[in-house]
C-alpha cells in the first residue's frame, strides 16, 4: 500500500496502503459433499466427536474477536471460512446495496453460536444450513445462534441477506476505507478493517478463503473485482458480472470497483518460469505463453496511464525472476480518478490506484502480490512483512532497471528521521501500522540482511520465503526463524538492532 499524494499536497503520513441466493460453485459443492455426509453439517447429534467413545464436548460460542494486538475485536473464533459467495446488486444513483453473503466454513470446535463482523447495513433473513438462525447485533458484531449445535470439524453454510448504503469508515490513521463512493463511482478498499463495511465475514487477515462475486450494476457501468471474470451478461438494462477468485484471499484484499472503466484483457508473454501450475484453474492456463493481464482504467485518466499499463508485463517478468513464480492466476491493475481514495492498495490480482501513478508505486503494489497477498501476515503487528518487502522491491527495481544501487536508497532512508519513530516490528498503536518506520525501516532491515548474508543467499532466501508460505499466513517470528535456518551466521544482533531496537544503529551490518 502507498499513500496517494495529490500534486498540491505535501507529504503526509506514509500509507502505501438483487437478493438472490448465490449458488456455491459446483466444484466447491462437490468437494464439500463428503464432509457434509460425514459430519452432517449443523448437528445436535449425540455421537462422539472423537473415535473410541470419547464423550462429546459441550458446545460453546465462538470468540467475538481474535485478540489482534491492534484490533482485538476483529475476526471471530471457532471456525475457519473456506469460501465466500457474495451476490451484490448495486445502484450507483442512490448508493444502495442489496446483497446476499453465502459463507462456507469449518467449525474448529463444537459451536452453540458464532460471530460475523459487519459495520452498518440492515440484516434480514439469516440461515445456517438452510434453517433459520437467531441473530443478535452489537455494533460491528453479528452473533448467530443456529437451530442446532455445530459439531467440531463440521462444514456448515451460513446465508445472510442484507441491504442499505455501505459506510465509508475512517481508520485510526485518519484514512478513508470501506465503501468509498464518488458520484456514480464506488470502490471497496478494506485495509485494515474496511471490508466489514460491505459484507459480513471473518475479517481478520489470518482467515483466508476463496471468493465468488456476482455483481449487478446498471448497463454501461463496469464492476471489477478479484480473480477471473467468468461471465458478463446484460438483461433489462442491468449487467451482471461474475468473478471467481480461486486462491485464498484475506478479506481486506477483496475489492469491487464500479464505474465507467475501460477494460482490457491480454496475455503477457515470455514467462521466466513455467512450472506445472496444477494449483491454477484451467481457465487461467489457456495461454501457455503467459499470465492473463486484466486492467481497468477510468476514461478520465486513460491516456496518461497508458505508458504505465504497458509496463506491467515487464514488471511481472522482473518480479518472477526476483521473487519466484507469480502466485496467482492473473494480474493487472485498476486505476480510478484522483479523489476516489486516499491511498493505493494491493487488492489481490489487481491493485487499485486512485489516479495516474509512477512506476515505483506500481512495482510496490505488484510486489505485494507475493508479500502481503500470497504470504499474508498472521496479525496486523506483522505488517512490516508486507510493506518492508514492497518498499525494498522498489529499491531492487531501481537497482536492476535504472542502475541505482539499493545502498543509495538505504542511505536516504537511514537519513530520514521519520523512519526512526519506532521499531518496524512493533508499531505502538493501530494508528501507526501504516507509518514510515513500517515501510522505510522495514526495507532497511532487509537491506541489512542482504549485506549480512550476501546476494546469493539473500535472494535465495527471499524466493524460499515466498515459496514456503505461499497462500498462507506468517509472522515476524516465522521470518526471523526462516532466515536463520538458511545461513550459518547468527542473526540475533541484526534483529535486535534493526527490527526491534528503539535507537538508530550504525549503518554497518552488526557482527556477532
Secondary structure by P-SEA (a helix, b strand, c coil): cbbbbccccccccccccccccccccaaaaaaaaaaaaaccccccccccccccccccccbbbcccccccccccccccccccccbbbbbbbbbcccccccbbbbbbbbbccccccbbbbbcccccccccccccbbbbbbcccbbbbbccbbbcccbbbbbbbbcccccccccccccccccccccccbbbbbbccccccccccccccccbbbbbbbbbbbcccbbbbbccccccccccccbbbbbbbbccccccccccccccccbbbbbbbcccccccccccccccccccccccbbbbbbcccccccaaaaaaaaaaaaaaaaaccccccccccbbbbbccccccbbbbcccbbbbcccccaaaaaaaaaaaaccccccccccccaaaaaaaaaaaaaaaaaacccccaaaaaaaaaaccccccccccccccccccccccccaaaaaaaaaaaaaccaaaaaaaaaaaaaaaccccccaaaaaaaaaaaccccaaaaaacccccccccccccccc
